[in-house]
């Protein structure tokens, strides 16, 4: 099992919004870049809007970042799309055999380690901003404009 793709798709969406600031970023346009259905994009944009990361207006096509890309951490995005709840990244089987010394004590032994691992990952995500991601994308494809992608075509 791995972390839901909602997280990476949400980062993708916000990166498109940042790189296409001067253009119209509709769900169809973004879906062309993500290579998915616009309904998926609209659902995630709704979650990002609820978290205060994007701005959408009823009756007006497109979305835009609510703040600057440098103010949005990957942890903000991670939390916005409900990837996992606090201290639940790693699932623990719920009904071990309590008559067995391992079964009786396994949860108490591993849950604190799992919690530390999740906290460490979240600290890393807090340190990386959307701007860092966008700069990495721009550096890798420095000569291309986002409009050259013909995402809707």
C-alpha positions as CSV (number, residue, x, y, z in Angstrom):
1,X,0.0,0.0,0.0
2,X,1.2,3.6,-0.6
3,X,0.0,7.1,0.0
4,X,-3.0,8.1,-2.1
5,X,-2.2,9.6,-5.5
6,X,-4.4,12.5,-4.4
7,X,-1.3,14.1,-2.9
8,X,0.8,14.0,-6.1
9,X,-2.1,15.0,-8.2
10,X,-2.8,18.0,-5.9
11,X,0.8,19.1,-6.2
12,X,0.5,18.8,-10.0
13,X,-2.7,20.9,-10.0
14,X,-1.1,23.6,-7.9
15,X,2.0,23.6,-10.0
16,X,-0.1,24.1,-13.2
17,X,-1.9,27.0,-11.5
18,X,1.4,28.6,-10.5
19,X,3.0,28.2,-13.9
20,X,-0.2,29.3,-15.8
21,X,-0.9,32.4,-13.7
22,X,-1.6,34.5,-16.7
23,X,-3.8,31.9,-18.4
24,X,-7.1,30.3,-17.7
25,X,-6.7,27.1,-15.7
26,X,-9.9,25.2,-16.1
27,X,-10.4,21.7,-14.8
28,X,-10.3,20.5,-18.5
29,X,-7.0,22.3,-19.0
30,X,-5.4,20.9,-15.8
31,X,-6.8,17.4,-16.5
32,X,-4.9,17.5,-19.8
33,X,-1.7,17.9,-18.0
34,X,-2.5,15.3,-15.3
35,X,-3.9,13.0,-17.9
36,X,-7.1,12.3,-15.9
37,X,-10.8,13.1,-15.9
38,X,-11.7,16.7,-15.2
39,X,-14.1,15.4,-12.5
40,X,-11.1,14.2,-10.5
41,X,-9.5,17.6,-10.9
42,X,-12.7,19.4,-9.8
43,X,-13.0,17.2,-6.7
44,X,-9.4,17.9,-5.7
45,X,-9.7,21.6,-6.4
46,X,-12.7,21.6,-4.1
47,X,-10.6,20.1,-1.3
48,X,-7.8,22.6,-2.0
49,X,-10.3,25.4,-2.0
50,X,-11.8,24.2,1.4
51,X,-8.2,24.2,2.8
52,X,-7.8,27.8,1.6
53,X,-5.0,27.0,-0.9
54,X,-6.9,27.9,-4.1
55,X,-9.6,30.4,-5.1
56,X,-12.5,29.4,-7.2
57,X,-15.6,31.5,-8.0
58,X,-19.0,30.1,-8.8
59,X,-19.9,30.6,-12.4
60,X,-16.4,31.6,-13.3
61,X,-14.2,29.0,-15.1
62,X,-10.8,28.3,-13.6
63,X,-9.0,28.4,-10.4
64,X,-5.9,30.3,-9.0
65,X,-3.6,30.1,-6.0
66,X,-4.9,31.9,-3.0
67,X,-1.5,32.8,-1.7
68,X,2.1,32.7,-3.1
69,X,3.6,29.4,-4.0
70,X,6.4,30.1,-1.5
71,X,3.9,30.2,1.4
72,X,2.3,26.8,0.5
73,X,4.2,23.8,2.0
74,X,3.9,20.3,0.8
75,X,2.5,19.5,4.2
76,X,-0.3,22.0,3.6
77,X,-1.2,20.2,0.4
78,X,-0.8,16.7,2.1
79,X,-3.3,17.7,4.8
80,X,-5.6,19.5,2.4
81,X,-6.4,16.3,0.4
82,X,-6.8,14.1,3.4
83,X,-4.1,11.7,2.5
84,X,-3.9,10.2,6.0
85,X,-5.0,11.2,9.5
86,X,-2.6,12.1,12.2
87,X,-0.5,9.2,13.4
88,X,-2.2,6.8,10.9
89,X,0.2,6.6,8.0
90,X,1.1,3.0,8.9
91,X,-1.8,0.7,9.6
92,X,-1.6,-1.8,12.4
93,X,-3.5,-5.1,12.3
94,X,-6.2,-4.8,15.0
95,X,-6.8,-8.3,16.3
96,X,-3.5,-10.1,17.1
97,X,-3.7,-13.1,19.3
98,X,-3.4,-11.7,22.8
99,X,-2.5,-15.1,24.3
100,X,0.7,-14.9,22.3
101,X,3.5,-12.7,23.9
102,X,4.2,-11.2,20.4
103,X,0.5,-10.7,19.6
104,X,-0.1,-9.2,23.0
105,X,2.7,-6.6,22.7
106,X,3.3,-5.9,19.0
107,X,1.1,-2.8,18.8
108,X,2.7,-1.2,21.8
109,X,6.1,-1.9,20.3
110,X,5.6,-0.6,16.8
111,X,3.0,2.2,17.0
112,X,5.5,4.7,18.6
113,X,8.1,3.9,15.9
114,X,5.4,4.4,13.2
115,X,4.4,7.7,14.8
116,X,8.0,8.9,14.8
117,X,8.4,7.9,11.1
118,X,5.2,9.8,10.1
119,X,6.3,12.9,12.1
120,X,9.7,12.8,10.4
121,X,8.1,12.6,7.0
122,X,5.8,15.5,7.8
123,X,8.7,17.7,9.0
124,X,10.3,17.2,5.6
125,X,7.1,18.0,3.8
126,X,6.8,21.2,5.9
127,X,10.2,22.3,4.7
128,X,9.5,22.0,0.9
129,X,7.2,24.6,-0.7
130,X,5.2,24.6,-3.9
131,X,7.7,27.2,-5.1
132,X,10.5,24.7,-4.7
133,X,8.6,22.2,-6.9
134,X,7.7,24.8,-9.5
135,X,11.4,25.9,-9.6
136,X,12.5,22.3,-10.1
137,X,10.0,21.9,-13.0
138,X,11.0,25.2,-14.6
139,X,14.7,24.3,-14.3
140,X,14.2,20.9,-16.0
141,X,12.2,22.5,-18.9
142,X,13.5,26.0,-18.9
143,X,12.9,26.7,-22.5
144,X,9.3,25.8,-22.7
145,X,6.2,27.8,-21.9
146,X,3.3,26.0,-20.3
147,X,1.0,27.2,-23.2
148,X,3.3,25.2,-25.6
149,X,2.0,22.0,-24.1
150,X,-1.4,22.3,-25.8
151,X,-2.9,20.6,-22.8
152,X,-6.5,20.7,-24.2
153,X,-5.6,19.4,-27.6
